[in-house]
């Protein structure tokens, strides 16, 4: 059996993809390329970063009606201007 619990891996789902692009961490067109970009930028604790980005994308940086006015990353966001806040 393969043990992934402590693996230093970055999975890119829809939330991670969206957050990475809105923050300018990647401009890649695919999840695989976005994963490569994020892995180069953040070499350690990738599983923790993944979980944080998923939760952030799910509850704050949502696809529809993101909560930009309450976002602590608003100064770094590349797309805040395109949302009505």
N, C-alpha and C positions, 0 to 999 in steps of 0.2 A: 504494500500500500504506500502511496506517495503522500508525504506530509506537507501540506501547504500552509498550515496555521502560522508558522513563523517565517514564511518565505518573504523575501523582499521583492514583491511583485506589484505592478500597477495595472489594474484592469480599467479599461475605459468603457463606461456605459454612457447612456444618453446624458446623465447629469454631469459626469466628469467631462465629457466632450463639450457640453455647453459652457460650463464654468471655465474650463481651460481657454476656450475661444474668447469669451467675454473679458477675461482678464489679460488677454494677449499672451498667454503662455504657449499657445500653439495656433498656427493658421492652417494646419494640415487638413486635408479633405476627408481622411479616413480615421477610424478609431485606432488602427494599427500604427499609423504615422503619428497620431496624437500621443499614443502611448510611448513611442520612441522619443518624442520631444520632451515629455514629462520626465521620463527616466533619465534623460541627459541633464535636465535642470535640477531634479531632486534625486540624488543618488541613494539616499538612505531613508528608511521608514516609509517606503512607498505604500505599504498596505495601510498604514495609518493615514497617510495623505489621501489615499483612495477613499477611505471611509469618511473622512472629513469633507471631501469634495462632494461625495454622494449626498450626505446630509445637508450640506450647504445648498447644493443645487435643488434638492427636494423641498426645502422649507424656506429659503431666502431668495436664492437666485433662480426662481422658478421660470419655466418656459413661457408661461402666460401670466401676466401680472406679477413680475418680480418685485420684491419688497426693497427697492433701491433706497427709499428714504430711510430705512432702518439698517442699511448695509454698512458694515465697518470697512468693507473693501471698495466702497464707492469711489474714492480718489484714484483707484487703480483700474477701474472698469473702463473698457474701451467702448462699451455700448450704452452706457447710462444715458447719454444724450438722446438716444433714439427712443427711449421709453418716456411716456408721460408720467412725470413724478409730481 
